[in-house]
Amino acid sequence: MDITVVIINYQTPDLLQEAVKSFKHIYPDVPLLLIDNGSKDESVKIIQNLKDTYEAISTHFLSENIFHGPAMDMAIREFVSSRFVFFLDSDTETKKPAFLE
């Protein structure tokens, strides 16, 4: 499957942890890109811990919030090289497989 899943985070570390945990439980090998959109809370630390905990996670940290839509555009243009991209919000919980296929 030539796909990358992207989550844009802005100051939602607890929600992001659940989003990543539930996604990686169902899709452990699918590449996941976590982009922090200039958070000023503990999000950066949480993202680094998630990258250390799960396989196939890459990260990018923006120094300031460029807002959700522009961050999505940046992800597609600058960081994703797969044929397909799928965005999840940081408050998403993955409960069933087969939605990417």
N, C-alpha and C positions, 0 to 999 in steps of 0.2 A: 504494500500500500504506500504510494508516494504522497504522503500527507504530513503536514506539521500542524499541531494544535497550538494555539496561542492564547494566553491569558494576559490581559492588560490589568495591572493592579494599581490602585491608588488608595492607600491607607485603609485596606481591608485585610489585615494579616490573618485574623482568625478565620474569616470566610475563605480566604485563599488556601489556607492549610487544608481545609475540608475539601475544597474543589480539587486540589492536586491529589490528595490522598484517595479520594473516591475515583478519580479518573485513572490514576496509576494502578489501582486495584483491578480495574476492568481492562485497561490497555497499558500494561507495563512497558512494552517495547516501542510504543508510538512516540516519536519525538514531540516534546512539549517545550515551547518557548515561553518563559515567564518574563514579562517586561514590567518593570516598576516605573510608574509614571510620575517620578519626582516626589514620592512619599516622604514625609517628615516624621513618621512614627517608626516602629520597629519592623516595618515591612522588609527592608533590605536584609536584615539579619534572618528573618523567617525564610525569605527566598533563598538565601545562601544555605540554610539548613535543609531546605527541601531539595536543593540541587545535590547536596551531599548524601541525602537519604535515598533518593530514587534514581533509577537509570534513565537515560535518554532525556535529560532536562538541560536546556541551555538558558542563559539569562542575559538580560540587558537592563542597565539602570540609567534612566534619564535623570539629568540633574534638576530638571524642573518639569512641572506638569504641563504637557502640551495638549491635554484633553484627549478624550477617548478616541474619537474618530481619527484625528491626526496620528495618534500612536498606532492605531490599527493600520493605517496607510503606510507608516514608517516600517512596521513589521513586515508587510508584504514586499515593499520596495527594497529594503535594506538587509533583512535578516533571514527571510525564508527562501530556501532554494528548491523546495519540493514543488511538484506540479499542482498540488492542492493545499489549501490552508483552511482550517476550521477554527473559528473563534469561540471560546467559552468565556462567560463572564466570571468574575472572581466569586460570585455568590452561587455558582452552579454546583450541583451535586449529581455525579454520574451514578445511576442506579441500575442500568441495564446495558448490556453490550449491543453491538450491531448497528449503532446509529452512524458510525463513521463509514462503514462499508457501503 
